[in-house]
Amino acid sequence: MQEKMIEQPNGCMHWTGHTNEHGYGRLAVDGKMVLAHRAIYEALNGKIPDEAQVDHVCHNGDASCPGGSVCEHRRCVNPGHLEAVTRQENLRRSRLTTSGKEACVRGHQLPARSSTSDSSGVRRRCKECEREQHRKEQSGPSPTVVRAFCRNGHEMNEANTYINGTRAYCRACHRESMRARRSKKKER
């Protein structure tokens, strides 16, 4: 495994092997793909408790990190940067939660009285965002936007357009596809 680790100037040891879609290193252990940071933590510290997650401590202090799948710290396998903590503690430490923030991702203010917590008590939900979502759901489906022409160039006028729910269909295209299906059937 040592050949798949490169030490960085900040002390992190980046995994250079395969990564998953979330940016975490992956490796095969006994024929099973596992997260590299968890495998290394377990190799040095024993089994990770069922209720624990492995936190990248190096990420918590780096304000310049954008987080998410491009987070360089997710590739870190330095045992000194890894700590087994509860899910709630991992979320509390994360800069991506709303814990300690003054505004939600859409810019609405998040004073304590205008937000609610999830079951973990860590993430806060913006009441204004919830209101907007509720209004959107109550207004029903989005109105159907009918283009002037379908993708095959047929005019989408009243006589040639069939609307099913929120989707508009071209009757001429439908007729053509049905003719093609019937002729294929006859050929068999």
C-alpha positions as CSV (number, residue, x, y, z in Angstrom):
1,M,0.0,0.0,0.0
2,Q,2.9,2.3,0.7
3,E,3.6,2.8,-3.0
4,K,0.1,4.3,-3.5
5,M,0.6,7.1,-0.9
6,I,2.3,10.4,-1.6
7,E,3.1,12.8,1.2
8,Q,1.9,16.3,0.7
9,P,3.5,19.6,2.1
10,N,0.5,19.9,4.6
11,G,1.3,16.5,6.1
12,C,-1.5,14.6,4.3
13,M,-0.7,11.4,2.6
14,H,-2.8,11.2,-0.6
15,W,-4.0,7.9,-1.9
16,T,-2.9,7.7,-5.6
17,G,-4.9,4.5,-6.3
18,H,-8.5,4.2,-7.4
19,T,-11.1,6.7,-6.0
20,N,-14.8,6.5,-5.9
21,E,-17.3,9.0,-7.3
22,H,-17.1,10.9,-3.9
23,G,-13.3,11.4,-4.1
24,Y,-12.4,8.7,-1.4
25,G,-9.6,6.3,-2.1
26,R,-10.5,2.7,-2.7
27,L,-8.6,-0.6,-2.5
28,A,-9.3,-4.3,-2.5
29,V,-9.0,-6.1,0.8
30,D,-9.7,-9.9,0.6
31,G,-11.4,-9.4,-2.8
32,K,-13.7,-6.7,-1.6
33,M,-13.5,-3.0,-2.5
34,V,-13.2,-0.8,0.7
35,L,-12.4,2.8,1.4
36,A,-8.7,3.3,1.7
37,H,-8.8,5.6,4.8
38,R,-11.0,3.1,6.7
39,A,-8.8,0.1,5.7
40,I,-5.6,1.9,6.9
41,Y,-7.3,3.1,10.1
42,E,-8.5,-0.5,10.9
43,A,-5.1,-2.0,10.1
44,L,-3.4,0.2,12.7
45,N,-6.2,0.7,15.3
46,G,-8.4,-2.4,15.0
47,K,-12.1,-2.7,14.0
48,I,-14.0,0.6,13.7
49,P,-17.0,0.5,16.0
50,D,-20.4,0.0,14.2
51,E,-21.7,3.5,15.3
52,A,-18.5,5.3,14.3
53,Q,-17.2,7.0,11.1
54,V,-13.6,7.9,10.3
55,D,-13.2,11.6,10.3
56,H,-10.4,13.4,8.3
57,V,-9.2,15.7,11.0
58,C,-7.0,17.5,8.4
59,H,-10.1,18.7,6.6
60,N,-11.7,20.3,9.6
61,G,-9.0,23.0,9.9
62,D,-8.6,23.8,6.2
63,A,-10.8,26.8,5.4
64,S,-9.6,26.9,1.8
65,C,-11.0,23.5,1.0
66,P,-14.2,23.6,-1.2
67,G,-15.4,20.3,0.3
68,G,-17.5,17.8,-1.6
69,S,-16.1,15.3,-4.1
70,V,-13.2,17.6,-5.0
71,C,-12.0,17.7,-1.4
72,E,-8.3,16.7,-1.4
73,H,-8.6,15.6,2.2
74,R,-10.9,12.7,1.2
75,R,-7.8,11.1,-0.4
76,C,-5.8,11.5,2.8
77,V,-4.7,8.2,4.5
78,N,-2.3,9.6,7.0
79,P,-3.2,7.7,10.2
80,G,-2.5,10.8,12.3
81,H,-5.2,12.6,10.4
82,L,-7.9,10.0,10.9
83,E,-10.1,9.6,14.0
84,A,-13.1,7.4,14.7
85,V,-16.0,9.5,15.8
86,T,-19.8,9.3,15.9
87,R,-21.8,10.5,12.9
88,Q,-23.1,13.4,15.0
89,E,-19.6,14.5,15.9
90,N,-18.4,14.1,12.2
91,L,-21.3,16.3,11.1
92,R,-20.6,18.9,13.8
93,R,-17.0,19.2,12.7
94,S,-17.9,19.5,9.1
95,R,-17.9,23.0,7.6
96,L,-20.5,21.9,5.0
97,T,-23.3,21.6,7.6
98,T,-25.3,24.7,8.6
99,S,-24.0,24.3,12.2
100,G,-22.5,27.6,13.1
101,K,-23.4,29.3,9.8
102,E,-25.4,32.6,9.6
103,A,-27.0,31.9,6.2
104,C,-28.3,28.9,4.1
105,V,-26.8,28.1,0.7
106,R,-29.4,30.4,-0.9
107,G,-28.5,33.3,1.3
108,H,-31.4,33.3,3.7
109,Q,-30.5,34.3,7.2
110,L,-30.3,31.4,9.7
111,P,-30.8,32.9,13.2
112,A,-31.8,30.2,15.7
113,R,-35.5,31.2,15.6
114,S,-35.9,30.8,11.8
115,S,-34.4,27.4,11.5
116,T,-35.1,23.8,12.5
117,S,-32.7,21.0,13.3
118,D,-32.8,17.5,11.9
119,S,-32.9,14.4,14.1
120,S,-29.2,14.6,14.8
121,G,-29.5,18.1,16.1
122,V,-26.6,19.2,13.9
123,R,-28.0,20.3,10.5
124,R,-30.3,23.2,10.4
125,R,-32.9,23.6,7.7
126,C,-33.8,27.1,6.5
127,K,-37.5,27.8,7.1
128,E,-37.6,30.2,4.1
129,C,-36.3,27.5,1.8
130,E,-38.9,25.1,3.3
131,R,-41.6,27.6,2.6
132,E,-40.5,28.1,-1.0
133,Q,-40.5,24.3,-1.5
134,H,-43.9,24.0,0.1
135,R,-45.3,26.7,-2.2
136,K,-43.8,25.0,-5.2
137,E,-45.4,21.6,-4.2
138,Q,-48.8,23.2,-3.5
139,S,-48.9,25.0,-6.9
140,G,-49.0,21.7,-8.7
141,P,-46.8,20.6,-11.6
142,S,-45.0,23.1,-13.7
143,P,-47.0,24.3,-16.6
144,T,-46.3,22.5,-19.9
145,V,-44.1,24.6,-22.2
146,V,-44.9,23.8,-25.8
147,R,-42.2,24.5,-28.3
148,A,-42.9,25.8,-31.7
149,F,-41.5,22.7,-33.4
150,C,-40.7,19.2,-32.3
151,R,-37.2,17.8,-32.7
152,N,-38.2,16.4,-36.1
153,G,-39.4,19.8,-37.3
154,H,-43.1,19.2,-37.1
155,E,-45.1,22.3,-36.1
156,M,-46.4,21.9,-32.5
157,N,-49.8,23.6,-33.1
158,E,-53.1,22.7,-31.3
159,A,-54.0,20.0,-33.8
160,N,-50.6,18.3,-33.8
161,T,-49.9,18.4,-30.0
162,Y,-51.0,16.0,-27.4
163,I,-50.4,17.0,-23.7
164,N,-50.1,14.2,-21.1
165,G,-49.6,15.7,-17.6
166,T,-46.7,18.1,-18.0
167,R,-45.3,16.7,-21.3
168,A,-46.2,17.6,-24.8
169,Y,-46.0,15.0,-27.6
170,C,-46.0,15.5,-31.4
171,R,-48.9,13.6,-33.0
172,A,-47.1,13.5,-36.4
173,C,-44.0,11.8,-34.8
174,H,-46.2,9.4,-33.0
175,R,-48.0,8.4,-36.2
176,E,-44.6,7.9,-38.0
177,S,-43.2,5.7,-35.2
178,M,-46.4,3.6,-35.2
179,R,-46.2,3.1,-39.0
180,A,-42.5,2.0,-38.6
181,R,-43.4,-0.4,-35.9
182,R,-46.3,-1.9,-38.0
183,S,-44.0,-2.3,-41.0
184,K,-41.4,-4.0,-38.9
185,K,-44.0,-6.4,-37.6
186,K,-45.1,-7.3,-41.1
187,E,-41.5,-8.0,-42.2
188,R,-41.1,-10.7,-39.5
